Amino acid sequence: MYSFRNDYSEGAHPDILAELVRTNLEQTVGYGCDEYCERAKDAIRREINNENAAVYFISGGTQTNLIAISSFLRPHEAVIATSSGHINVHETGAIEATGHKVLTAQVENGKLTPELIKPILDFHCDEHMVKPRLVYISNSSEVGTVYNRGELSALSRFCKENGLMLYMDGARIGSALCSKQNDLTMEEIAKLTDAFYIGGTKNGLMMGEALVLVNDCLKADFLFFVKQRGALLAKGRLLGLQFLTLFTDGLFYKIASHENRMAELLKAGLTELGVPFLTDSPTNQQFPIFADDIAEKIKLSYDYEIQKKLPDGRTCIRLVTSWATPEWAVNEFLRDVGEMLRISGE
């Protein structure tokens, strides 16, 4: 059975493993104070053209979101997200567990706009309610869509005008930046947000995310929050070394581009077979819709996650490609699905 379940089923890109093995017997200081972490931070600062940015390496996305959001907000403040936002759906109430409410806007395409945020601000009008203070977005979104320059610029302006912070979850920022619909650079993202993170776990690393704080107001004592939440790794060099490798010779973008190419092959092949999609995703997550019986047959040979059960006897599934997805697996999937559809007469 081949898995299209997620983009972290495999271990790590060979270049990452090679560097971990090469440096395995080196002795370094702990807790991210080593040379590799410092060089990786410098590489990221160069990538975003901001030498004053603060960079922190954290093991996973949920922990990164929890530490960032809970440290940015005062006790009475809340975060705004889409209804499909990762912090609202897939983090076991991690944000709420820190005492901060998640206020949601119902959307189909996974993206926030000023028009969706304004009613939330208008409703939360006094001290008897939580105070909206931070806007959380994902790029790419949980349904594979991406923010373009105009959309992110409009959000950034709106947030500044209304005293809101803008935070981007970049678990799949590589796929977003390498998508055909993208017109943003990482440097522009850094200029338009107060903080964001660069996903490594879902872009070829064994583990790790790089949290980037751009707004100076968020930097004070931040390392204390990281330590208090159990995220300051003794062997911090393992994260720094991976990110240093990721931002050497364009590996970050090479991996993301491969993920997207494999997803594009899936999308094109399924479209040719007449399969509809939940969203028009240009990234490494695809959301095709099948009759329930076809979805069940596919599950016998290919692993995937169910995105949504539709009321008309159809199922939307999620197919995700990774740095390791081979073209032969995509071709076999398309061949097998085509045969299933032919036999069923669809």
Beta strands, then each sheet from edge to edge (+ up, - down):
strand 1: 2-3
strand 2: 54-58
strand 3: 77-82
strand 4: 102-105
strand 5: 131-138
strand 6: 165-169
strand 7: 195-199
strand 8: 209-213
strand 9: 285-286
strand 10: 289-291
strand 11: 302-303
strand 12: 305-309
strand 13: 314-320
sheet 1: 1+ 11+
sheet 2: 2+ 8- 7+ 6+ 5+ 3+ 4+
sheet 3: 9+ 13- 10+
sheet 4: 9+ 13- 12+
end
